[in-house]
Structure formats: structure tokens, C-alpha cells
Amino acid sequence: MSPNRPDPGRVRHRRQVWLSLVIVVIAAVVGGCVSIPTSSSPQPIGSLERRNPSANVPSPTPGMDPESLVRAFLKAGVNPGSGHLAARQFLTTKASDDWDDRGGSLILGQINVLTDDRTADAFSVRLIGDNTGTLQSNGQLIPASGRVEIKLGLVRQNGEWRIDGPLPAGAILDRTVFENSYQSHSLYFPSTDGRRLVADPRWLYAANRQLPDQLIGLLIQGPSDDIARAVNNPFNAGSNLRGSITTDGGGVRMDLTGLVDTDDQVRTLLAAQIVWTLARNEIPGPYRIDADGVALLDKYPGGLQTTDVAALDPTAVPAETVGLNVIRGGALLKVEQAGESPAPGPTGTSNSIIAAALSPDGSTVAIVQRAGSGQSLSLARYGGTPQEVLRGSSITRPSFAGDANAVWSVVDGKVVRISIDPTSGATQRVESDSGSVGSAASGQITEFQVSRDGARVAMIVGGQVVLGVISTDRNRYSLGGVRTAAYNIGGPAVSLDWASGDTVVVARATTDTPVVQVQINGTPAVGLLSSNLTPPVSAVVANSSTIYVADSRGVLRLSSNNGEPDQYWNEVGPTMGSNSIPVLP
């Protein structure tokens, strides 16, 4: 075995290893001073334009000086192949043997290499950079903030400089090189009720040509720890992929093992998560999925198409005819091309509504109203008479969880879920354990919006944007996996909404880039164009094609029609010159 190759058993070991104590977090970066990049092609939803990944990484060259060697080492660390063999070429034999690369990889931006001490045969440097995140061994990117300092020693080995350690567990990656070498891919896992697919983004080294095998292998391994209690993994513990997936000749063919005892319902979920994981990662079908030598689903022996599992399409949008509504003067108004008119029923003539939410299909409305010295939360069919379900001193804007049968809010600081019986209309209130929120941010929860798949929540806590996962255990709910949404949002945030299952739009109380877009895959927030907005922006709502905001003039929209994004915010005519709050299914 080569002295620069790690022990294969150690490479296969996947447990998380804490960073070495040589890493010192200097100070957290907070506040509105953090740079927000602006999308060069302003698009209401979706990811940044994909880069063409580079498979080239540097290797040591004769006569390389210590600083150049350290910077090249950071670039080489982006290639995880063979236990980071490319990066190990920059290490002494002892440092390579001692280096445990199996922990999460630290991603640093704006790296400075500072010299401390130097002799003819020894060199001491400090790496100082912005901590932007940690890439877990399963490909999950966890955002972070702060300044990090790492001390490294170099010595001459066979006449050439090499890093002699000490090295923290896991690789150290230059953020720019990481962005050029990795791509985000979403896996999909069934929700606990089996009615939806939930995205689980992972970052994979783009130069690896076995993407289908990687994706299915990760599905078999199961969901990330943070969403594990919000989804199911239909694969058995003994499931595996027999051989490699073939994609030649058109379509995909694979053979799974260990699924003999699974019933038709589980097999249907397996088929859906496999098809949509591959399809959403631009691997076209048909998808021939065999299980232990026979078709996974008997009625699709020749393979499945996305239309065969359309009921679990993670990007599907429920049909609705309600469209944009606004709150003005305490009433709910319906906005149409010809103008606006009172919403049907008592909500259209009210004078006390201060917040509202519409279910994804537009059938149900939840409203918060002034009630004496406090506030009340009521539910109604759209156009029907609201029925009060609870009161409190302070109630946040409601949020429906995937359909019209559950609504969430924060009442006097407590996270509350209200379930609605679809037949009788009876409601049941359940408080959720939200104690973990304080680990990510301190302060009052002023916004609480549940994703359309019902698995995640985006919150504003003390002006900061945090994400969490809703865990379900029978009829008990708790928030877990709570983390900062992105390291560069700054603040304070005043409003947010889910544009899709993996994208959140945030309104900030700033004049510089007041509206930003955040994805759940750990990437930095991206600013949306703001040239014709007139801050302050006080509210934002969104769906998969359009964002609406309320600024000092009225409600404006940013849309994407036929894939072509608007180049400026368009006024929603009837709302201009009024203090309107947009409401969207």
C-alpha cells in the first residue's frame, strides 16, 4: 500500500468526527453587513445557474513555495476520491497516516495564508477564513458563520515542502473551488403519511461519472439525520443495488435486492422516490426497476415514466381559482385583472383582519383578527363564516401544512398545530415542542411558515431566518434540525414564505437588497433585483412562479413566464397607493 494512501477500512468508516481543537472560531458574523450576491438572471424561484464543474485539481510541483503549496492543498481537497488522495500528495507520510479525512469538510471563503515562523527546513502558517459551512460525509451542506483559524506546520521532505500537520478531521475546502466542483442534487423520501415526497438535498462531486449509482445508493442509505423523523425510508435494512445502473440505449435500468417481502404500497413509494429522484436530476426515463430479478411493480414491466407516479410529483401545485388576495382596512379582498372586490362572505366585509393564509387549493382561509385587547384565530371555507378556534395576546400569520386539513401558528410564543377534520370540520389543537429553536436563534418567533410538503418550517426568530424540521410521532409534534437558513442573510428579516418545497423568499428591513432567496441546500442567500422597489418591504408571499411583496407604495410582483423571468417588479394596479398585505394560496 502506498504510504500516501489511507487505510481502506478507515475510508469506509462514515461516522462524524469533530473538528480538531486547532480550529478556533474567532467571532460570529452577524448583522446586515454580510454581502448578499445578486442573481445575474433574477428568477423568482429555483437554483443559481449551474456551473460547468472542473475535474482538474493541482498536484505538487518541484520547487513549490510553502504558501503556494498550502493554497494548492486547499484546492486539491475538493476531490474526495480514494480518501482524498489528491490532497494527501501535499502531506508528509506521517501527516497522511495521521489525517482522518472522514469528518465533515470545512468550507472556507476569503482565505488568507499568514506566515508565523520560518527556518531553512520548517515553516509555520495560519489559515484564516470565513466559515461558510460544513459538508457532511453524506453530502449534506450545513451553513455556518464566523471566522476560523487553522495552524499548519510544513517541513522539507526529500527536498520539497510538505504539510506536516496538525490537520483537523475532515477536508478543508476553498469555497470558490467547492462551488465549481460540486453540484446540488435532491433526493426524495416519502413523508410519514406517504402522501408527498420531501426533498433532501446533497452535494456530490461533479466529476464522478456514476451519478445514478450515487443517487440510488444514497436513497438506500436513508435520509439525512435532520429530516429522518419527518419522512420514511421504504428500503429495507438489507436492500442493495445489484451491479451498476445502466443508462445506455435510452432510459434507466437497475436491479435492487432485499425487497422480496415488501408489499405493493411500499413498492409504489419506492418507485416514486426513485423515479422522481432521477428525473429531477435530469436523468431521463423510462425507468426499468427490477427487484430481486422481477419488475418492482408488476404492471410496469417495461419501465415507469414520471406520469405513472404523478400523484407524488414533488413539484406539483394544487389547482386553485382563488389567486391573489390582499388585506386592507381589516378586510380580505380578491384581486383580479379588472380590479379588486371584497372576498365572498364575512371576511370581505370585516374591519379587524390583521393576517391571513389560504390553503394550497384555496378552499380554506385562516384569519387572525383583533379581539378585545388580544387576537383570535378563526377558520372558514373560502366565502364561509369564520369559526374562532383560539385566542391569545399575540398570534403569528397562520400557515397551512400541505393541504387544508392542518394549520400552524405561534400563539403567545407557543407553536400550535390545529388539525381540521375534513368531514365534520371539527378542530383539535396540539402544542408542538419548540425548545430546540433557541439553539439556533434567540428572541420571539414572529413568522412561522410550513413548507408545502409539510416537513419543514421557515421561521423568523429575533429577526434571524432559521429552518427546522417538523417531526411527527403519532399525534405529537416537535421541531428538530433547527439551523440558520444561510450564513449571509443578515437582517433583520420581517417576512418570509415558501416559494416551493426547497426555496424560501425573505423580506428584510433594509434598503439594500430587501428581498432575498434562500434554498434549503445550504447555499448562501441570493438577492433578487430591487431597482424599482420602494422600501420598506413589509410582507412577501410566493408560489412556484410568482413573488408578491408589499412596499411603501402597494403590492408588486416578480414573475417567471415560460421560463423568462421579469426584469423588474410589476405593480399590481388596484393595490397601489394603499396599505395592502398580499395573501396567496
C-alpha positions in Angstrom: 0.0 0.0 0.0 1.3 3.5 -0.9 2.4 5.5 2.2 0.1 8.3 1.0 -3.0 6.1 0.7 -5.3 5.8 3.8 -6.3 2.5 5.2 -9.3 1.4 3.2 -11.2 0.4 6.4 -10.8 3.9 7.7 -12.0 5.4 4.4 -15.2 3.3 4.5 -15.9 4.4 8.1 -18.6 7.1 7.8 -19.1 8.4 11.3 -18.9 12.1 12.1 -15.6 13.2 13.6 -15.4 16.5 15.4 -13.0 19.1 14.1 -9.7 19.2 15.8 -9.2 21.7 18.6 -6.6 23.5 16.4 -9.6 25.2 14.8 -10.6 28.3 16.7 -13.8 30.2 16.0 -12.9 33.8 16.4 -16.2 35.6 16.1 -19.6 35.1 14.6 -20.5 37.2 11.6 -23.9 38.7 12.2 -25.9 41.7 11.1 -26.7 43.3 7.8 -23.1 43.9 6.7 -22.7 40.4 5.2 -22.6 40.6 1.4 -25.7 39.3 -0.5 -24.8 38.3 -4.1 -27.4 39.3 -6.6 -28.6 36.8 -9.2 -27.4 37.8 -12.6 -30.6 36.4 -14.0 -33.3 37.4 -11.5 -35.6 34.4 -11.2 -38.4 34.2 -8.6 -37.6 30.6 -7.7 -35.0 28.0 -8.5 -31.3 27.5 -8.1 -28.4 29.5 -9.2 -27.3 28.8 -12.7 -25.3 25.6 -12.8 -21.6 25.9 -13.4 -19.5 23.7 -15.6 -17.7 21.7 -13.0 -13.9 21.2 -13.2 -12.3 17.8 -12.6 -8.8 19.2 -12.5 -7.1 19.6 -9.2 -3.5 20.7 -8.6 -0.6 18.4 -7.6 2.7 19.3 -6.0 5.3 20.7 -8.5 9.1 20.8 -7.9 10.2 23.9 -6.1 6.8 24.9 -4.9 7.0 27.5 -2.1 5.1 26.9 1.2 2.3 29.4 0.7 1.6 28.2 -2.9 1.7 24.6 -1.6 -0.9 25.3 1.1 -3.2 27.0 -1.3 -2.9 24.2 -3.8 -3.6 21.7 -1.0 -6.9 23.5 -0.3 -7.9 23.2 -3.9 -6.9 19.6 -4.2 -9.0 18.7 -1.1 -12.2 19.2 -3.2 -11.6 15.8 -4.8 -12.8 13.2 -2.3 -11.7 10.2 -4.4 -9.6 7.4 -2.8 -9.8 9.0 0.6 -8.7 12.5 -0.6 -5.7 11.0 -2.3 -5.1 14.2 -4.4 -4.8 16.3 -1.2 -2.6 13.7 0.5 0.1 14.3 -2.1 0.8 17.6 -0.3 1.4 15.9 3.1 4.3 14.2 4.7 4.0 10.5 5.0 3.3 10.8 8.8 0.7 13.6 8.3 -1.1 11.5 5.7 -1.1 8.5 8.0 -2.4 10.6 10.9 -5.0 12.6 8.9 -8.6 11.4 9.5 -10.4 12.8 6.4 -13.7 11.2 7.3 -15.3 14.1 9.2 -17.3 16.9 7.7 -15.3 19.1 5.3 -14.9 22.7 6.4 -15.7 25.2 3.6 -13.9 28.5 3.9 -14.2 31.7 2.0 -11.8 34.7 1.7 -8.8 32.6 2.9 -5.6 34.3 4.0 -2.4 32.4 4.5 -0.2 34.1 7.1 3.4 33.2 7.9 4.3 32.8 11.5 7.8 31.3 11.7 10.3 30.1 9.1 13.6 28.3 9.1 15.5 26.6 6.3 13.6 23.3 6.9 10.4 24.3 8.8 7.6 26.6 8.1 4.5 27.6 10.2 1.4 29.2 8.8 -2.1 30.2 9.8 -5.1 29.8 7.6 -7.7 32.5 8.4 -11.0 32.4 6.5 -14.8 32.9 6.7 -16.6 29.7 7.9 -19.4 29.3 5.3 -20.4 25.7 6.0 -19.6 22.1 6.7 -20.0 19.4 4.0 -21.1 16.2 5.8 -19.9 12.8 4.7 -23.3 12.1 3.3 -23.2 15.2 1.1 -25.4 17.4 3.2 -24.2 21.0 3.4 -24.8 22.7 6.8 -24.4 26.5 6.7 -22.2 28.2 9.2 -20.8 31.6 10.1 -17.8 33.0 11.9 -14.0 33.3 11.4 -11.8 30.3 11.6 -8.1 30.0 12.2 -6.2 26.8 11.5 -2.5 26.4 12.3 -0.3 24.2 10.0 3.3 23.2 10.0 5.4 22.4 7.0 8.8 20.7 6.7 11.0 19.6 3.9 10.6 16.0 2.7 13.1 14.8 0.0 14.0 18.4 -0.6 10.4 19.6 -1.2 8.0 21.4 1.2 5.1 19.3 2.5 2.5 19.9 5.2 3.3 18.1 8.4 0.1 18.9 10.3 -1.6 19.0 12.6 -4.7 18.7 10.4 -8.3 18.8 11.6 -10.6 15.9 10.9 -12.2 16.2 7.5 -11.0 18.2 4.5 -10.5 21.9 4.3 -12.1 23.3 1.1 -11.8 26.6 -0.6 -15.4 27.8 -1.2 -14.8 29.0 -4.7 -13.3 25.7 -5.7 -16.1 23.8 -4.0 -18.8 25.8 -5.9 -17.0 25.0 -9.2 -16.5 21.3 -8.4 -19.7 20.1 -6.6 -23.4 20.2 -7.6 -26.5 20.0 -5.5 -28.8 17.1 -6.1 -32.1 16.4 -4.4 -33.1 13.0 -3.1 -36.7 12.4 -2.3 -38.2 10.5 0.6 -41.9 9.8 1.3 -43.5 11.9 4.1 -44.6 10.0 7.2 -48.2 9.7 5.8 -46.9 8.6 2.4 -48.8 11.4 0.6 -45.9 13.5 -0.5 -42.2 13.4 -1.4 -39.8 15.5 0.6 -36.6 16.9 -0.8 -33.3 16.0 0.9 -30.5 18.0 -0.9 -27.0 16.5 -1.2 -23.8 17.9 -2.7 -21.9 15.5 -4.9 -18.5 15.8 -6.6 -19.5 16.6 -10.2 -16.5 14.8 -11.8 -17.9 11.4 -10.6 -19.5 9.8 -13.7 -21.6 7.4 -11.8 -24.3 9.8 -10.7 -27.3 7.4 -10.9 -25.5 4.8 -8.8 -24.6 7.5 -6.2 -28.2 8.8 -6.0 -29.7 5.4 -5.6 -27.0 4.4 -3.1 -27.8 7.4 -1.0 -31.6 6.6 -1.2 -30.8 3.2 0.2 -28.7 4.6 3.0 -31.7 6.8 4.0 -32.5 10.4 4.8 -30.3 13.0 6.5 -30.4 12.9 10.2 -32.3 16.2 10.4 -35.3 15.0 8.4 -35.3 11.3 9.4 -38.2 11.7 11.8 -40.3 13.7 9.2 -40.0 11.1 6.4 -40.0 7.3 5.9 -37.3 5.2 4.2 -39.1 2.4 2.3 -35.9 0.5 1.7 -35.3 -2.5 4.0 -32.2 -2.7 6.0 -30.9 -5.4 3.7 -31.7 -3.6 0.5 -28.9 -3.1 -2.0 -28.2 -2.3 -5.7 -27.0 -5.3 -7.7 -24.3 -4.2 -10.1 -24.4 -0.8 -11.7 -27.3 1.1 -13.1 -27.2 1.2 -16.9 -28.3 4.2 -18.9 -27.3 3.3 -22.4 -29.8 2.6 -25.1 -32.3 5.1 -23.7 -33.7 5.1 -20.2 -32.5 3.6 -17.0 -32.3 0.0 -15.8 -31.4 -1.2 -12.3 -31.8 -4.3 -10.2 -32.4 -3.9 -6.5 -32.1 -6.7 -3.9 -33.6 -7.4 -0.5 -37.2 -6.3 -1.3 -38.8 -9.7 -1.5 -41.1 -9.1 1.5 -42.2 -5.6 0.6 -45.9 -5.0 -0.2 -47.4 -3.1 -3.1 -47.9 0.1 -1.2 -44.2 0.2 -0.2 -43.1 -0.7 -3.7 -45.2 2.1 -5.1 -43.4 4.6 -2.8 -40.1 3.1 -3.7 -40.9 3.5 -7.4 -42.0 7.1 -6.9 -38.9 8.2 -4.9 -36.6 6.5 -7.4 -38.3 7.9 -10.5 -38.5 11.5 -9.1 -35.0 11.5 -7.7 -33.6 10.5 -11.1 -36.0 12.7 -13.1 -35.4 15.8 -11.1 -31.6 15.3 -11.5 -32.0 15.3 -15.3 -31.6 11.5 -15.8 -34.4 10.7 -18.3 -36.5 7.6 -18.3 -38.1 5.2 -18.9 -37.1 3.7 -15.6 -36.9 -0.1 -15.6 -36.7 -1.0 -11.9 -36.3 -4.7 -11.1 -36.4 -6.0 -7.5 -34.7 -9.4 -6.9 -34.9 -10.2 -10.6 -38.5 -9.2 -11.4 -40.2 -5.9 -12.0 -40.7 -3.8 -8.9 -44.3 -3.1 -10.0 -45.9 -5.9 -12.0 -48.0 -3.5 -14.1 -44.9 -1.7 -15.4 -42.6 -4.5 -16.6 -41.2 -2.3 -19.4 -40.4 0.6 -17.1 -42.0 3.6 -15.5 -42.4 7.2 -16.6 -43.0 10.2 -14.4 -46.7 10.2 -15.4 -47.0 6.8 -13.8 -46.1 8.3 -10.4 -47.6 11.8 -11.0 -49.6 11.6 -7.7 -46.3 12.1 -5.8 -44.8 14.7 -8.0 -42.8 16.9 -5.6 -43.2 19.9 -7.8 -46.9 19.6 -8.4 -49.0 22.7 -7.5 -52.6 22.1 -6.4 -55.2 23.5 -8.7 -56.9 26.6 -7.3 -59.0 29.5 -8.6 -58.7 31.9 -5.7 -55.5 33.6 -6.8 -54.1 36.7 -5.1 -56.0 38.3 -2.2 -55.0 41.3 -0.1 -55.8 42.5 3.4 -56.7 46.2 3.5 -58.7 48.1 6.1 -59.2 44.9 8.1 -61.0 43.1 5.2 -60.0 40.4 2.7 -60.2 41.5 -0.9 -59.9 39.4 -4.0 -57.6 40.9 -6.7 -58.4 40.2 -10.4 -57.4 41.8 -13.7 -60.5 44.0 -13.7 -59.7 45.3 -10.2 -60.4 44.1 -6.7 -63.6 43.2 -4.8 -64.5 42.0 -1.3 -63.8 38.3 -0.8 -67.1 36.4 -0.6 -68.6 36.0 2.8 -67.9 37.8 6.1 -64.2 38.1 5.6 -64.8 40.5 2.7 -66.7 42.9 5.0 -64.6 42.6 8.1 -62.7 45.5 9.6 -60.5 43.5 12.0 -58.3 41.1 10.0 -54.6 41.7 10.5 -53.2 38.4 9.0 -54.5 35.6 6.8 -53.5 32.4 5.0 -55.1 30.4 2.2 -54.8 26.6 1.9 -52.9 25.4 -1.1 -56.1 24.6 -3.0 -57.7 27.9 -2.0 -60.6 26.1 -0.3 -59.9 27.3 3.3 -58.9 30.5 4.9 -57.3 31.1 8.3 -57.5 34.6 9.7 -56.1 36.5 12.6 -58.3 39.3 13.9 -58.3 41.9 16.7 -60.4 40.6 19.6 -60.7 42.9 22.5 -57.3 43.5 24.0 -55.9 40.4 22.2 -56.2 38.5 19.0 -58.2 35.5 17.7 -57.5 32.8 15.1 -60.5 31.6 13.0 -61.0 29.2 10.2 -63.6 29.1 7.4 -64.3 27.8 3.9 -63.3 30.5 1.5 -66.5 32.5 1.4 -67.9 30.9 4.5 -68.4 32.2 8.0 -65.2 32.1 10.2 -65.3 30.0 13.3 -63.0 31.0 16.1 -60.6 28.2 17.3 -58.4 30.0 19.8 -57.4 33.4 21.4 -54.2 34.9 22.6 -52.3 38.1 23.2 -50.2 37.6 20.1 -50.8 35.2 17.1 -48.5 35.0 14.1 -49.6 34.8 10.5 -51.1 31.3 10.0 -49.6 28.6 7.7 -51.3 25.6 6.1 -49.3 22.4 6.0 -49.6 20.9 2.6 -53.4 20.8 2.4 -56.5 22.3 4.0 -56.5 19.9 7.0 -53.9 21.4 9.2 -52.8 25.0 10.1 -49.9 26.2 12.2 -49.3 29.4 14.1 -47.4 30.7 17.1 -49.7 31.8 19.9 -48.2 33.7 22.8 -44.8 32.2 22.0 -46.0 28.6 21.7 -46.0 26.7 18.4 -49.6 25.4 17.8 -50.9 23.0 15.2 -54.7 22.9 14.6 -55.9 19.8 12.7 -59.2 20.1 10.9 -61.4 17.0 10.3 -62.3 17.1 6.6 -65.7 15.6 7.1 -67.1 17.3 10.3 -64.9 20.4 10.3 -64.1 19.7 14.0 -60.7 21.1 15.1 -58.1 19.8 17.5 -55.3 22.0 19.0 -51.9 20.4 19.7 -48.9 22.3 21.0 -45.5 21.4 19.5 -42.2 21.1 21.3 -40.2 24.0 20.0 -37.4 24.0 22.6 -34.7 23.4 20.0 -35.3 26.8 18.3 -33.3 28.6 21.0 -30.2 26.6 19.9 -30.2 28.5 16.6 -31.5 31.9 17.4 -32.8 33.8 20.4 -35.8 36.0 20.5 -39.5 36.0 19.6 -40.9 33.9 16.8 -42.6 36.5 14.5 -43.0 34.3 11.4 -43.7 30.6 11.2 -44.3 29.2 7.7 -44.6 25.4 6.9 -43.4 24.1 3.6 -45.8 22.7 1.0 -44.7 19.1 1.8 -45.5 19.7 5.4 -42.0 18.5 6.6 -40.1 21.8 7.1 -40.7 25.2 8.6 -39.1 28.5 8.0 -39.1 30.9 10.9 -38.1 34.4 11.8 -36.7 34.4 15.3 -35.5 37.7 16.7 -35.1 39.0 13.2 -33.0 36.0 12.0 -34.1 33.4 9.5 -33.9 29.8 10.6 -35.1 26.5 9.2 -36.4 23.5 11.1 -38.0 20.1 10.5 -41.4 19.0 11.9 -41.1 15.6 13.4 -44.2 13.5 13.9 -44.7 10.8 16.4 -48.4 9.7 16.4 -50.2 12.9 17.4 -47.2 14.6 18.9 -45.1 17.1 17.0 -41.7 18.6 17.7 -39.2 20.8 15.9 -35.8 19.4 15.1 -32.9 20.1 12.9 -33.1 23.8 13.6 -30.3 25.8 11.9 -29.5 29.1 10.4 -31.0 29.3 6.9 -27.9 30.8 5.3 -24.8 32.5 6.7 -25.2 35.8 4.8 -28.9 36.8 5.2 -28.1 39.5 7.7 -31.2 41.2 8.9 -33.5 42.0 10.4 -35.9 39.8 8.4 -39.6 40.9 8.6 -41.5 38.4 6.4 -40.9 35.1 4.6 -42.7 32.5 2.5 -42.0 29.2 0.8 -41.9 29.6 -3.0 -41.5 25.8 -3.4 -40.6 22.8 -1.3 -36.9 23.8 -1.3 -36.9 27.6 -1.7 -37.8 30.4 0.8 -38.2 34.1 -0.1 -37.3 36.6 2.6 -38.1 40.3 3.0 -35.6 42.2 5.0 -35.9 45.6 6.7 -33.1 47.1 4.6 -32.9 49.5 1.7 -30.1 47.4 0.1 -31.5 44.2 -1.5 -34.6 44.0 0.6 -35.8 40.7 -0.9 -33.6 37.6 -1.0 -34.0 34.0 -1.9 -32.7 31.1 0.2 -32.5 27.4 -0.7 -32.5 24.6 1.8 -29.4 23.0 0.3 -27.1 25.2 2.4 -26.1 27.7 -0.3 -25.8 31.5 0.5 -28.8 33.7 0.1 -29.2 35.4 -3.3 -30.6 38.9 -3.6 -33.4 39.5 -6.1 -33.4 42.7 -8.1 -34.7 45.7 -6.2 -34.2 48.7 -8.6 -37.8 49.7 -8.7 -38.8 48.7 -5.1 -39.5 51.4 -2.7 -38.5 50.2 0.8 -39.5 49.4 3.4 -40.7 46.0 2.2 -43.1 44.8 4.9 -44.5 41.5 3.5 -43.8 38.7 1.0 -45.7 35.8 -0.3 -44.8 33.4 -3.1 -45.6 30.3 -5.2 -43.6 28.4 -7.8 -43.9 31.1 -10.5 -44.5 34.5 -8.7 -43.4 36.5 -5.8 -45.5 39.3 -4.3 -44.2 41.9 -2.0 -45.7 44.9 -0.2 -43.6 48.0 -0.2 -44.4 51.6 0.7 -46.4 52.1 -2.5 -48.5 48.9 -2.6 -48.2 45.3 -3.8 -45.7 44.4 -6.6 -45.0 41.1 -8.3 -42.0 39.4 -9.9 -42.9 36.5 -12.2 -41.4 33.9 -14.5 -43.4 33.3 -17.6 -42.4 30.5 -20.0 -39.1 30.3 -18.2 -38.3 34.0 -18.8 -38.0 36.0 -15.6 -39.3 39.6 -15.3 -36.5 42.1 -15.3 -38.3 44.4 -12.9 -41.1 44.4 -10.3 -44.6 45.0 -11.8 -47.2 47.0 -10.0 -50.4 45.2 -9.0 -52.6 48.1 -10.1 -55.6 48.0 -7.7 -53.3 47.9 -4.7 -51.1 50.9 -5.4 -51.4 53.8 -3.1 -52.8 51.6 -0.4 -51.6 49.8 2.7 -52.2 46.3 1.4 -50.9 43.0 2.6 -50.7 40.2 -0.1 -52.2 36.8 0.6 -51.6 33.8 -1.7 -52.6 30.1 -1.6 
